[in-house]
Amino acid sequence: MYVDLNCAWFKHPFPRRSFKISTAHQIATIQGIGLATVLVYPSLSTREALEEEKEQEASRSEASADPLGQQ
Protein backbone atom coordinates (compact mmCIF):
# COMPACT_ATOMS: atom_id res chain seq x y z
CA MET A 1 0.00 0.00 0.00
CA TYR A 2 1.38 3.40 -0.96
CA VAL A 3 1.03 6.03 1.77
CA ASP A 4 1.88 9.65 2.46
CA LEU A 5 2.44 10.37 6.15
CA ASN A 6 1.48 14.01 5.58
CA CYS A 7 3.87 15.36 8.21
CA ALA A 8 7.31 16.92 8.51
CA TRP A 9 10.35 14.69 7.95
CA PHE A 10 11.48 14.96 11.57
CA LYS A 11 8.18 13.55 12.92
CA HIS A 12 8.77 10.04 11.54
CA PRO A 13 11.69 7.58 11.23
CA PHE A 14 11.29 6.83 7.51
CA PRO A 15 13.65 8.15 4.80
CA ARG A 16 10.68 9.66 2.92
CA ARG A 17 7.22 10.70 3.96
CA SER A 18 5.64 8.97 0.90
CA PHE A 19 6.42 5.32 0.22
CA LYS A 20 5.01 1.85 -0.38
CA ILE A 21 4.55 -0.12 2.83
CA SER A 22 6.30 -3.47 2.55
CA THR A 23 6.33 -4.88 6.09
CA ALA A 24 4.07 -5.25 9.10
CA HIS A 25 6.78 -3.50 11.12
CA GLN A 26 6.30 -0.35 9.01
CA ILE A 27 2.57 -0.45 9.73
CA ALA A 28 3.23 -0.79 13.46
CA THR A 29 5.69 2.12 13.31
CA ILE A 30 3.15 4.32 11.52
CA GLN A 31 0.51 3.43 14.12
CA GLY A 32 2.96 4.28 16.90
CA ILE A 33 3.71 7.74 15.52
CA GLY A 34 0.20 8.87 16.43
CA LEU A 35 -0.63 10.79 13.27
CA ALA A 36 -4.17 12.09 12.90
CA THR A 37 -4.15 11.36 9.15
CA VAL A 38 -2.28 9.06 6.80
CA LEU A 39 -3.04 9.46 3.11
CA VAL A 40 -3.41 6.25 1.07
CA TYR A 41 -3.02 6.20 -2.70
CA PRO A 42 -4.83 3.16 -4.14
CA SER A 43 -3.63 4.00 -7.66
CA LEU A 44 0.00 3.59 -6.52
CA SER A 45 -0.73 0.50 -4.40
CA THR A 46 -0.70 -3.08 -5.58
CA ARG A 47 -3.91 -5.08 -5.65
CA GLU A 48 -2.49 -7.69 -3.26
CA ALA A 49 -1.76 -5.01 -0.67
CA LEU A 50 -5.30 -3.67 -0.91
CA GLU A 51 -6.81 -7.14 -0.50
CA GLU A 52 -4.54 -7.82 2.47
CA GLU A 53 -5.64 -4.54 4.08
CA LYS A 54 -9.30 -5.54 3.65
CA GLU A 55 -8.59 -8.87 5.36
CA GLN A 56 -6.78 -7.13 8.23
CA GLU A 57 -9.67 -4.69 8.66
CA ALA A 58 -12.13 -7.59 8.81
CA SER A 59 -9.97 -9.29 11.46
CA ARG A 60 -9.83 -6.09 13.52
CA SER A 61 -13.61 -5.72 13.28
CA GLU A 62 -14.14 -9.29 14.45
CA ALA A 63 -11.69 -8.82 17.32
CA SER A 64 -13.37 -5.60 18.47
CA ALA A 65 -16.80 -7.26 18.32
CA ASP A 66 -15.56 -9.98 20.70
CA PRO A 67 -12.75 -8.42 22.78
CA LEU A 68 -12.40 -11.45 25.07
CA GLY A 69 -12.08 -13.90 22.21
CA GLN A 70 -15.14 -15.84 23.34
CA GLN A 71 -16.94 -17.85 20.72
C-alpha positions in Angstrom: 0.0 0.0 0.0 1.4 3.4 -1.0 1.0 6.0 1.8 1.9 9.7 2.5 2.4 10.4 6.1 1.5 14.0 5.6 3.9 15.4 8.2 7.3 16.9 8.5 10.3 14.7 7.9 11.5 15.0 11.6 8.2 13.6 12.9 8.8 10.0 11.5 11.7 7.6 11.2 11.3 6.8 7.5 13.7 8.1 4.8 10.7 9.7 2.9 7.2 10.7 4.0 5.6 9.0 0.9 6.4 5.3 0.2 5.0 1.9 -0.4 4.5 -0.1 2.8 6.3 -3.5 2.6 6.3 -4.9 6.1 4.1 -5.3 9.1 6.8 -3.5 11.1 6.3 -0.4 9.0 2.6 -0.4 9.7 3.2 -0.8 13.5 5.7 2.1 13.3 3.1 4.3 11.5 0.5 3.4 14.1 3.0 4.3 16.9 3.7 7.7 15.5 0.2 8.9 16.4 -0.6 10.8 13.3 -4.2 12.1 12.9 -4.2 11.4 9.1 -2.3 9.1 6.8 -3.0 9.5 3.1 -3.4 6.3 1.1 -3.0 6.2 -2.7 -4.8 3.2 -4.1 -3.6 4.0 -7.7 0.0 3.6 -6.5 -0.7 0.5 -4.4 -0.7 -3.1 -5.6 -3.9 -5.1 -5.7 -2.5 -7.7 -3.3 -1.8 -5.0 -0.7 -5.3 -3.7 -0.9 -6.8 -7.1 -0.5 -4.5 -7.8 2.5 -5.6 -4.5 4.1 -9.3 -5.5 3.7 -8.6 -8.9 5.4 -6.8 -7.1 8.2 -9.7 -4.7 8.7 -12.1 -7.6 8.8 -10.0 -9.3 11.5 -9.8 -6.1 13.5 -13.6 -5.7 13.3 -14.1 -9.3 14.4 -11.7 -8.8 17.3 -13.4 -5.6 18.5 -16.8 -7.3 18.3 -15.6 -10.0 20.7 -12.8 -8.4 22.8 -12.4 -11.4 25.1 -12.1 -13.9 22.2 -15.1 -15.8 23.3 -16.9 -17.9 20.7 
